[in-house]
């Protein structure tokens, strides 16, 4: 006989003694027990996290601090696995002026007996936009220093700097909408550990169009970027992205939205540069689409809501020009439907999903009853 048991407990606490200080904490415990023909399997996951933010009203600064503890254990077939980790972090942001900002932060990570630390300081300047021909021109610069300990071969210090500038132009009344043209360039340099490919130059450009009418909005964007190392390890990363979005409010209680994204990426690494011309890597093309419908009062019943979401993803890996190790095409689609009813802090949700993952049809029917407890 085979059976399974699931236990999940969660607690959340929010502490806000004033408008300047907030502390949010979460605790979760999940236990899974499976009795299989091959033997019992036990899994336990424990998580504890807390994050605080302090924004004093008399100073232009923000202080953050947090901790996260995680524990995982599994017993199966006479084998036992037990891991735990702890993270402590703190940060400070300070606005010296409207254009100049400084920040500093540090964290301590403990995984088992291994302890690593990291400290970082950043100074960033962003100039005010100004007109240039028919464009709006802007530039900025930033520098950073960091120190890392306990990371094996990655211990040491790093210094980095980046200089960026961009030009934006807007064109109104184009097919009933507005077109925005954006051109940008960035140069970065890095010295210290992990600096082999830190010196890079990047170029980017985008054209977007947006329109609103009645209760609908449409958006279309085409962007391209090219980033390559100009010293040290030779590498190139190229990206082309096409995105289309359409949102519409149907009635007082219902609406729908859809989006389509087509992305092509290509990355050339040092190994490719040293190889023959038969290994240029080619482009990886990915397509994703999403269509959703939301109704907040089904059949006119208050607090009875329906959410229907149809999504599709496809990735094509080019095997041209000798890239024989590329993964074959993979397609994934799913149709997720959720009917939810709320009574005070009690929620009843019926979920049904149909999906096709790697050529295999899958289905899910799930009924959930949840009660939130607050003080």
C-alpha positions as CSV (number, residue, x, y, z in Angstrom):
1,X,0.0,0.0,0.0
2,X,1.3,3.4,-0.9
3,X,0.2,6.7,0.8
4,X,1.5,10.2,1.3
5,X,1.0,12.9,4.0
6,X,1.7,16.6,3.7
7,X,2.0,19.1,6.6
8,X,2.5,22.8,5.9
9,X,2.5,25.5,8.6
10,X,3.2,29.2,8.0
11,X,3.1,32.3,10.1
12,X,3.6,36.0,9.3
13,X,4.2,39.0,11.5
14,X,4.3,42.7,10.6
15,X,5.7,45.2,13.1
16,X,5.2,48.9,12.4
17,X,5.7,51.1,15.5
18,X,6.0,54.3,13.3
19,X,6.0,55.5,9.7
20,X,9.8,55.3,9.8
21,X,10.3,51.7,10.8
22,X,8.8,48.5,9.4
23,X,9.8,44.8,10.2
24,X,8.2,41.9,8.4
25,X,8.8,38.3,9.4
26,X,7.8,34.9,8.0
27,X,8.2,31.3,9.3
28,X,7.4,28.2,7.3
29,X,7.5,24.5,8.0
30,X,6.7,21.8,5.4
31,X,6.9,18.0,6.0
32,X,6.3,15.4,3.4
33,X,6.0,11.7,4.1
34,X,5.7,9.1,1.3
35,X,5.2,5.4,1.9
36,X,6.3,3.8,-1.4
37,X,6.9,0.3,-2.5
38,X,10.6,1.0,-2.5
39,X,10.4,2.2,1.1
40,X,9.5,5.3,3.1
41,X,10.6,8.8,2.2
42,X,10.7,11.7,4.6
43,X,11.4,15.4,3.7
44,X,11.4,18.5,6.0
45,X,11.9,22.1,5.0
46,X,12.2,24.9,7.5
47,X,12.5,28.6,6.7
48,X,12.6,31.7,8.8
49,X,13.1,35.2,7.4
50,X,12.9,38.8,8.7
51,X,13.5,42.1,7.0
52,X,13.5,45.6,8.4
53,X,13.5,49.1,6.9
54,X,14.3,52.4,8.7
55,X,13.7,55.7,6.9
56,X,14.4,58.6,9.3
57,X,12.4,61.7,8.4
58,X,15.2,64.1,9.3
59,X,17.8,62.5,6.9
60,X,17.8,61.4,3.3
61,X,18.8,57.9,4.0
62,X,17.4,54.3,4.2
63,X,18.8,51.6,6.4
64,X,17.9,47.9,5.8
65,X,18.7,44.7,7.7
66,X,17.6,41.1,7.3
67,X,18.1,37.5,8.2
68,X,17.2,34.2,6.6
69,X,17.6,30.7,8.0
70,X,16.9,27.6,5.9
71,X,17.0,24.0,6.8
72,X,16.4,20.9,4.7
73,X,16.5,17.2,5.6
74,X,15.6,14.0,3.7
75,X,15.6,10.4,4.7
76,X,15.1,7.8,2.0
77,X,16.2,4.2,1.5
78,X,18.6,4.3,4.5
79,X,20.2,7.5,3.2
80,X,20.0,10.8,5.2
81,X,20.7,14.3,4.0
82,X,20.7,17.3,6.2
83,X,21.7,20.9,5.1
84,X,21.3,24.3,6.7
85,X,22.1,27.8,5.8
86,X,22.0,31.3,7.4
87,X,22.2,34.7,5.9
88,X,22.6,38.1,7.7
89,X,22.6,41.3,5.7
90,X,22.6,45.0,6.2
91,X,22.6,48.0,3.8
92,X,22.6,51.8,3.8
93,X,21.5,54.3,1.1
94,X,22.2,58.0,1.4
95,X,21.3,60.8,-1.0
96,X,24.0,63.5,-0.9
97,X,22.1,65.5,-3.4
98,X,19.5,65.2,-6.2
99,X,22.2,63.7,-8.5
100,X,24.7,62.0,-6.1
101,X,23.8,58.9,-4.1
102,X,26.0,56.6,-2.0
103,X,25.3,53.1,-0.7
104,X,27.1,50.5,1.4
105,X,26.2,47.0,2.4
106,X,27.4,43.7,3.7
107,X,26.3,40.1,4.3
108,X,27.4,37.0,6.0
109,X,26.5,33.6,4.6
110,X,26.9,30.3,6.5
111,X,26.3,27.0,4.8
112,X,27.2,24.1,6.9
113,X,30.6,24.8,8.2
114,X,31.5,27.2,5.4
115,X,31.3,30.9,6.1
116,X,31.6,33.7,3.5
117,X,31.3,37.5,3.9
118,X,31.0,40.3,1.4
119,X,31.2,44.1,1.8
120,X,30.4,46.6,-0.9
121,X,30.4,50.4,-1.3
122,X,29.0,52.3,-4.3
123,X,29.0,56.0,-5.3
124,X,26.7,56.9,-8.3
125,X,26.1,60.2,-10.1
126,X,23.2,60.8,-12.5
127,X,23.1,64.1,-14.4
128,X,20.0,66.1,-15.1
129,X,18.5,65.5,-18.6
130,X,19.2,68.3,-21.1
131,X,18.1,68.8,-24.8
132,X,20.4,67.8,-27.6
133,X,19.1,68.4,-31.1
134,X,15.7,66.7,-31.1
135,X,16.6,64.3,-28.3
136,X,16.8,64.4,-24.5
137,X,20.3,63.6,-23.5
138,X,21.4,62.1,-20.2
139,X,24.6,60.6,-18.7
140,X,25.7,59.0,-15.5
141,X,28.7,57.4,-13.8
142,X,29.3,55.1,-10.9
143,X,32.2,53.4,-9.0
144,X,32.3,50.6,-6.6
145,X,34.7,48.7,-4.3
146,X,34.0,45.3,-2.7
147,X,35.7,42.8,-0.5
148,X,35.0,39.1,-0.2
149,X,36.3,36.6,2.3
150,X,35.8,32.9,2.7
151,X,35.1,32.2,-0.9
152,X,38.0,29.9,-1.7
153,X,39.7,31.2,-4.9
154,X,37.4,34.2,-5.1
155,X,38.7,35.9,-2.0
156,X,40.0,39.5,-2.4
157,X,39.0,43.0,-3.4
158,X,37.4,44.4,-6.6
159,X,37.1,47.9,-7.9
160,X,34.8,48.8,-10.8
161,X,33.5,51.8,-12.7
162,X,30.8,52.4,-15.3
163,X,30.1,55.4,-17.6
164,X,26.7,55.5,-19.4
165,X,24.9,58.0,-21.7
166,X,21.6,57.8,-23.6
167,X,19.4,59.8,-25.9
168,X,15.6,59.7,-26.0
169,X,13.1,61.1,-28.5
170,X,9.4,61.0,-28.4
171,X,7.1,61.2,-31.5
172,X,3.4,61.9,-30.9
173,X,0.3,61.1,-33.0
174,X,1.7,58.1,-34.9
175,X,-1.2,55.8,-35.8
176,X,-3.1,57.2,-32.8
177,X,-0.3,56.6,-30.4
178,X,3.1,57.8,-29.3
179,X,6.5,56.4,-30.5
180,X,9.6,56.6,-28.3
181,X,13.2,56.1,-29.6
182,X,16.0,55.3,-27.1
183,X,19.7,54.9,-27.9
184,X,22.3,54.1,-25.2
185,X,26.0,53.2,-24.7
186,X,27.9,52.0,-21.6
187,X,31.6,51.4,-20.9
188,X,32.7,49.5,-17.8
189,X,36.0,48.6,-16.3
190,X,36.9,46.3,-13.5
191,X,40.1,45.3,-11.6
192,X,40.7,42.7,-9.0
193,X,39.2,39.2,-8.6
194,X,36.8,38.0,-11.3
195,X,37.9,40.8,-13.5
196,X,38.9,38.8,-16.6
197,X,35.8,39.9,-18.5
198,X,34.9,43.0,-16.5
199,X,36.0,45.5,-19.2
200,X,33.1,45.8,-21.5
201,X,31.4,48.1,-24.0
202,X,27.7,47.9,-24.7
203,X,25.3,49.4,-27.2
204,X,21.5,49.4,-27.1
205,X,18.6,50.8,-29.0
206,X,14.8,50.5,-28.8
207,X,11.7,51.7,-30.5
208,X,8.3,51.5,-28.7
209,X,4.7,52.5,-29.5
210,X,1.8,52.9,-27.1
211,X,-1.8,53.9,-27.4
212,X,-4.8,54.1,-25.1
213,X,-8.4,54.4,-26.2
214,X,-11.7,53.9,-24.3
215,X,-11.0,51.1,-21.8
216,X,-8.0,49.5,-23.7
217,X,-4.3,50.0,-23.9
218,X,-1.8,48.6,-26.4
219,X,2.0,48.6,-26.3
220,X,4.6,47.4,-28.9
221,X,8.4,47.4,-28.4
222,X,11.4,46.3,-30.4
223,X,14.9,46.4,-28.8
224,X,18.4,45.2,-29.5
225,X,21.6,45.2,-27.6
226,X,25.3,44.2,-28.1
227,X,27.8,43.8,-25.3
228,X,31.4,42.7,-25.7
229,X,34.6,42.6,-23.7
230,X,37.3,44.9,-24.9
231,X,40.1,43.5,-22.9
232,X,40.9,40.2,-21.2
233,X,38.7,37.3,-22.1
234,X,36.9,37.9,-25.4
235,X,33.2,37.4,-25.2
236,X,30.1,38.8,-26.9
237,X,26.4,38.8,-25.9
238,X,23.7,39.9,-28.3
239,X,19.9,40.3,-27.6
240,X,16.9,41.1,-29.8
241,X,13.5,41.4,-28.1
242,X,10.0,42.0,-29.5
243,X,7.1,42.5,-27.1
244,X,3.4,43.2,-27.6
245,X,0.8,43.8,-24.9
246,X,-2.9,44.5,-25.0
247,X,-5.2,45.1,-22.0
248,X,-8.9,45.8,-22.0
249,X,-11.6,46.3,-19.4
250,X,-14.8,44.5,-20.5
251,X,-17.3,45.3,-17.7
252,X,-17.2,46.7,-14.2
253,X,-16.1,43.3,-12.9
254,X,-14.3,41.7,-15.8
255,X,-11.2,42.3,-17.8
256,X,-8.6,40.5,-20.0
257,X,-5.0,41.0,-21.1
258,X,-2.6,39.4,-23.4
259,X,1.1,39.6,-24.2
260,X,3.5,38.1,-26.6
261,X,7.3,38.1,-26.3
262,X,9.8,36.9,-28.9
263,X,13.5,36.9,-27.9
264,X,16.7,35.9,-29.7
265,X,20.0,35.7,-27.9
266,X,23.5,34.8,-28.9
267,X,26.6,34.4,-26.7
268,X,30.1,33.8,-27.8
269,X,32.7,32.7,-25.2
270,X,36.5,32.3,-25.3
271,X,36.1,28.6,-26.2
272,X,34.1,29.6,-29.3
273,X,36.7,32.2,-30.4
274,X,39.5,29.6,-30.2
275,X,37.5,27.0,-32.1
276,X,37.0,26.9,-35.9
277,X,34.4,29.0,-37.7
278,X,32.0,26.0,-37.4
279,X,31.2,27.0,-33.8
280,X,29.6,30.5,-33.8
281,X,26.9,29.3,-31.5
282,X,23.9,30.6,-33.4
283,X,20.9,32.3,-31.9
284,X,18.6,30.9,-29.2
285,X,15.0,31.9,-30.0
286,X,12.3,31.8,-27.3
287,X,8.7,32.7,-27.6
288,X,6.2,33.1,-24.8
289,X,2.6,34.2,-24.7
290,X,0.0,34.8,-22.1
291,X,-3.8,35.4,-22.2
292,X,-5.8,35.9,-19.0
293,X,-9.3,36.7,-18.1
294,X,-10.5,37.9,-14.6
295,X,-14.0,38.2,-13.3
296,X,-14.5,39.5,-9.7
297,X,-18.2,38.7,-9.4
298,X,-19.1,35.5,-11.1
299,X,-22.9,35.0,-11.7
300,X,-23.3,38.3,-9.8
301,X,-22.2,36.6,-6.5
302,X,-20.1,39.0,-4.3
303,X,-16.6,37.6,-3.4
304,X,-16.9,34.8,-6.0
305,X,-14.0,35.3,-8.5
306,X,-12.7,33.5,-11.5
307,X,-9.2,33.7,-13.0
308,X,-8.4,31.9,-16.3
309,X,-4.9,31.9,-17.7
310,X,-3.6,30.4,-20.9
311,X,0.1,30.5,-21.4
312,X,2.5,29.1,-24.0
313,X,6.3,28.9,-24.2
314,X,8.6,27.7,-27.0
315,X,12.3,27.7,-27.2
316,X,14.3,26.9,-30.4
317,X,18.0,26.2,-30.2
318,X,19.9,26.7,-33.5
319,X,21.9,23.6,-34.7
320,X,23.3,25.5,-37.6
321,X,27.0,26.0,-38.2
322,X,28.1,23.0,-36.2
323,X,26.2,23.6,-32.9
324,X,25.4,19.8,-32.7
325,X,25.1,19.8,-28.9
326,X,22.1,22.1,-28.9
327,X,18.9,20.9,-27.3
328,X,16.0,20.0,-29.6
329,X,13.0,22.3,-29.7
330,X,10.8,22.3,-26.5
331,X,7.2,23.5,-26.2
332,X,5.2,24.1,-23.1
333,X,1.6,25.2,-22.8
334,X,-0.8,25.4,-19.8
335,X,-4.4,26.5,-19.1
336,X,-4.9,27.3,-15.5
337,X,-8.4,28.1,-14.1
338,X,-9.2,29.1,-10.5
339,X,-12.6,29.7,-8.9
340,X,-12.3,31.3,-5.5
341,X,-14.9,32.3,-2.8
342,X,-14.0,34.4,0.3
343,X,-15.9,34.6,3.6
344,X,-14.1,36.9,5.9
345,X,-10.6,35.4,6.4
346,X,-11.7,32.0,5.0
347,X,-10.9,31.1,1.4
348,X,-12.2,28.2,-0.7
349,X,-10.5,27.7,-4.1
350,X,-11.1,25.1,-6.8
351,X,-8.3,24.9,-9.3
352,X,-8.1,23.0,-12.6
353,X,-5.2,22.9,-15.0
354,X,-4.4,21.3,-18.3
355,X,-0.8,21.3,-19.5
356,X,1.6,19.9,-22.0
357,X,5.2,19.7,-20.9
358,X,7.9,18.2,-23.2
359,X,5.2,16.4,-25.2
360,X,3.4,14.9,-22.2
361,X,-0.2,15.9,-21.3
362,X,-0.8,16.6,-17.6
363,X,-3.9,17.6,-15.7
364,X,-4.5,18.9,-12.2
365,X,-7.7,19.2,-10.0
366,X,-7.1,20.8,-6.6
367,X,-9.5,22.0,-3.9
368,X,-8.1,24.2,-1.1
369,X,-9.6,25.5,2.1
370,X,-7.6,28.2,3.9
371,X,-8.1,30.3,7.0
372,X,-5.9,33.3,7.7
373,X,-5.3,34.1,11.4
374,X,-4.4,37.7,12.4
375,X,-4.0,39.7,15.6
